[in-house]
Amino acid sequence: MLSAFGNAFRTPDLRRKLLFVLLIITLFRLGSQVPAPGVDVGNVQSCLNDVQNDGIYSLINLFSGGALLQLTIFALGIMPYITASIILQLLVVVIPRLEALKKEGSAGQQKITQYTRYLTLGLAVLQATGIVALARSGNLITGCEENLLVSQGTTTFMVMVVTMTAGTAVIMWLGELITEHGIGNGMSLLIFTQVVATFPATLWQVQKTKGWWIFAVVIGIGLLVVAAVIFMEQAQRRIPVQYARRMVGRKMFGGSSTYIPLKVNQAGIIPVIFASSLLYLPAMAVQFNQNSDAVWVEWISKYLVRGDHPLYMIAYFALIIFFCYFYVSITFNPAEVADNMKKYGGFIPGIRAGKPTEDYLSYVLSRLTAPGSLYLGTISMIPLVALVLIGANQNFPFGGTSILIMVGVALDTLKQIESQLQQRNYEGFLR
């Protein structure tokens, strides 16, 4: 591993790319610490030190590296872009125009990317407006009675919304710079940076509140969870595909064999985000109706706001499994894959081309999605179980969204660096 790092930095173009990525990440983290205009920094820090927030914005705060509750210029983080990307992926299946663009190749993908940028800015305006409104009303940080803003005026409100929206645009630009001039996917690396930024503080908080014995147990469990996540993220079912020989003019084509890699976790982290976002909706409704005596407000506050209730855990687990099947069904089309194989003379040994191939792929995919969804649900339940057993907050370090992001992005980035090293006859990271 150390020799692989040395080889990476000894290669001029690869070293330049890695240093460029480090520079962008440094700028990104600096922007996450700069408060937005109109924020009372002293009161915000006092509230964050005195109040442990397990509220409905924990996921967005995780993706912002803690910048959301500090009301910095990068407070929204990468969350608007993630939401916009998911919406566009769903709309591609529904809207024929977007589906046609996707089939056009790189030109169509550029157009979809442009639509994603526009939608990201629109969502950033909505999210920034909601966050600033909650900060002005005193409902952003649970239990905080201090004024988070220096002024309650409309001018301060508008300036903060514009600043946070502009911060989201800058984050998009930084991510695209990494993708174009650096190593790895820029947006994924920025998400990875924000999650890792909060990891040491969250881990040390367990030691401060529970002592060294619980801290050692958490570290041990964490290592086992990381090993399990790496194993499951790398696991795949390889379906063999054979291409028949065919004569085109005076040349012979085909006759090669390959495979279709179907990952056990085909959906990635998207089902967890879907489930978390859906469970935030009733909690957010309660947030805006705190003074109401309605029965539904009391019921939601009791069962669906905190993660230590069995009903919340069951709903969360069931939603992850549902969205896992749903997302896989819209992102992998067995009929399209079977048609492409038939068009180019490919077939699965022992399976006839056409409809039998489609049925076989659907069968295998459904059987793979079952353990994949159970795996996602189990990993995501670790913070909730920790909340019940040791009283740790819902941002428990080894589990849920954070560990999936850290391991997944780290593996993808290492694979890209390894491929660059292997092109220069160096030994890779994963050998």
Summary of the structure (lengths in Angstrom):
residues: 431
radius of gyration: 23.9
end to end distance: 8.6
largest distance: 81.8
contacts: 1384
relative contact order: 0.12
helix: 70%
strand: 6%
